[in-house]
Amino acid sequence: MVQLNSLSIWGLSVLVALGLGAGDSGFLTQKAIASEADERSPAEFTCPENINQLTAHLLKDLPAYSNRVIQRTQDINQRFGIENYIVTASKAEFEPLGLPKLQYSPLNHQEPQQVFFTVLERQYKNDEIINIETYHWLFLTLTESGWRTVMMFSRFGNSQENLPSAPPRESTNGIIGQGVQLWLRDCRAGTVRT
């Protein structure tokens, strides 16, 4: 997925403005505009039912989705000169951990899918760059309307120090968890661009 920041959006507006100024009459014809729009329209995307295909797309787009969450929610950090960015997400691993049966009678016979992945976050603070590795344990379930998040746990570490990672904590509504939920929403709606 293409990441757009304010500079990219500004650059796109300049290109569009320059494109509209081209041609003999100074403007593109309606037919030319329509054909350009057809060339730029994304290929149709169907949210995969296969967990491997789904997570490959999800983790490729996750930094962009999570960075948008950061931009909406991190005003306090930014006021203190702290800026966080999600740099990349690893490939998924699917070897499930054994879980105790906590339900007396299961709602359905389908176990949630367990997905493990790592994210590299970069933090800028007082002219210092800190790389933070986060480890995520995501539970997904396939419903009639598509994939949904059940819950997520995360462990946080610092790649520049030889310290153990923090204990896992529930992070379904954290930055990465919200990024996952937003991507899954777009996936169910068929608006994810390939």
C-alpha positions, -999 to +999 in steps of 0.1 A: +000+000+000+013+034-009+021+056+021+009+092+018+022+119+040+016+156+036+046+160+013+033+132-010-002+147-011+013+181-019+034+166-047+004+148-061-016+180-061+012+197-080+013+169-106-024+170-111-023+208-115+005+204-141-014+176-159-045+198-161-024+225-177-011+203-205-025+200-240-033+224-269-062+242-252-046+243-218-069+216-203-073+179-208-104+167-225-130+148-205-121+116-225-084+120-216-093+126-179-116+095-179-089+073-195-063+086-169-087+078-141-092+042-155-054+037-156-051+048-120-080+028-106-069+000-083-074-037-093-104-052-076-094-067-043-112-095-025-103-100+011-086-135+012-101-163+033-066-179+035-048-167+066-014-167+049-025-145+021-045-123+044-016-116+068+009-111+039-012-082+027-020-070+062+016-069+074+028-051+042+002-023+048+004-023+086+031+004+090+010+029+069-022+022+088-004+023+122+013+056+113-020+072+105-032+061+140-001+077+155-008+109+137-044+110+150-036+100+186-001+112+196-006+149+200+008+149+236+040+131+226+045+154+197+041+185+219+070+172+240+092+167+209+087+129+207+078+115+173+071+078+167+069+060+134+063+024+125+091+014+101+083-022+091+065-054+101+080-089+098+065-118+080+039-137+100+045-170+119+015-193+125+027-220+149-001-218+175+005-219+213-017-244+232-046-225+248-068-237+277-105-241+270-121-213+289-156-216+275-181-240+289-198-244+256-180-230+225-199-206+203-187-224+172-161-252+166-136-228+150-105-219+170-092-183+164-061-182+142-029-172+160-006-149+142+029-138+155+048-109+140+074-083+150+073-046+143+102-021+142+093+013+156+115+043+155+113+071+181+128+105+177+133+123+210+157+152+218+179+146+187+181+109+197+169+080+176+156+050+195+147+017+177+120-003+195+110-038+186+075-049+195+064-085+194+027-092+187+004-122+192-027-116+172-059-137+173-081-135+142-114-152+134-132-156+101-169-146+104-196-146+078-188-109+070-150-115+069-119-115+092-121-098+126-097-092+155-105-113+186-076-098+207-040-090+206-011-091+231+022-073+227+057-073+243+079-042+240+117-042+238+146-019+229+169-031+202+198-009+213+199-022+249+206-058+261+175-058+283+147-084+283+114-074+267+086-062+289+059-088+299+031-093+274+001-069+277-033-068+260-030-043+231-061-048+210-068-011+211-031+001+210-016+017+179-008-016+161-041-032+172-060-002+158-040-004+126-049-041+122-086-034+129-087-005+104-070-026+077-094-055+083-123-031+080-110-019+046-103-055+036-139-065+043-151-035+024-129-044-006-111-010-005-075-023+001-053-015-029-030-043-041 
